[in-house]
Amino acid sequence: MSFKQTEPYFDLNSRTKRVQCSYFDLLKKPIEIYLFIDPICSKSWALNPYIKKLQLEYGRFFTIRPILYSKLLKINQQMIDNPDKLQQLANKVNRQKGRCTERQPLIENSIKYPADILFAIKAAELQGTKAGRRYLHKVQERLFLSHADISIDEGLIQIASEANLDVEEFKRDLHSNSARKALQCDLKVSKEMEIDQTPSIVFFSESEEDEGLKISGSYGYDIYVKVLTTLLQKDIKPFNKPDIEDFISYYRFISSNEIAIIYDWSLKKADREMKKLQLKQIVSQVQIDKDFYWHYNK
């Protein structure tokens, strides 16, 4: 069975095996989603509004497990510890056709020591799934919006503070064996599920004991809803989305484009609704490049 969204298409019979790692426990819901992302990948960043929307409308059906994957992880530990060799490899990967990150300044500034960024994300996850995702989102904001170099410990620790983590615990975990083992687990899962690009998503249903459905690449929102419907074998209705003020009070910093996608609004309507909140001094507007972002003030 297959379906398509114009071009390209993917096959619903694309199956993979479930891989378990002991460090991560999931709540029992009908669907488990393994989300393979590269934190320095612009395509992974662009998937965020679709994942947020999916959680708001259908989160009662699934749990999400973020998995870190990068071509730069296909190297041995010795090379990770050698900055010069690692930078040579990074430059080679970024020159490849169809590279994930399009912004050359970001490439030069941010992946000189990519392992530190990856370990930091896993260290944040040790404080809980939500803490890890808050930290990951802050990392991506720094990379894609500020174009900042966060490859040194001071920058990574500052992000932990901004993400409301226990900073002292984060410092202890940043270079710990626990964070290293968590990253090694991600590598194992990626290898076993034959992941070769980001973003990729694997859906597991409780009715299918071991097999999962893998979708490589980015697709429109309706595709992900269709997969959920297919795996659940029933029609599913979306929850009503929260009031826009409640939404931005939770995420605190978001673009007009994300709001438009999540609320099914035009970009003009998203700007108009946010300007209403701006007049009430609930949000502040920030322009980055040509895009408008909104920061929650309270």
Sequence and secondary structure as in RCSB ss.txt:
>XXXX:A:sequence
MSFKQTEPYFDLNSRTKRVQCSYFDLLKKPIEIYLFIDPICSKSWALNPYIKKLQLEYGRFFTIRPILYSKLLKI
NQQMIDNPDKLQQLANKVNRQKGRCTERQPLIENSIKYPADILFAIKAAELQGTKAGRRYLHKVQERLFLSHADI
SIDEGLIQIASEANLDVEEFKRDLHSNSARKALQCDLKVSKEMEIDQTPSIVFFSESEEDEGLKISGSYGYDIYV
KVLTTLLQKDIKPFNKPDIEDFISYYRFISSNEIAIIYDWSLKKADREMKKLQLKQIVSQVQIDKDFYWHYNK
>XXXX:A:secstr
 EEESSSSEEETT EEE    TT      SEEEEEEE TT HHHHHTHHHHHHHHHHHGGGEEEEEEE  GGGSS
 HHHHT HHHHHHHHHHHHHSTT S   HHHHHHH SSHHHHHHHHHHHHTT HHHHHHHHHHHHHHHHTS    
 SHHHHHHHHHHTT  HHHHHHHHTSHHHHHHHHHHHHHHHHTT  SSSEEEEEETTSSSEEEEEES   HHHHH
HHHHHHHTS         HHHHHHHH EEEHHHHHHHHT  HHHHHHHHHHHHHTTSEEEEEETTEEEEEE  
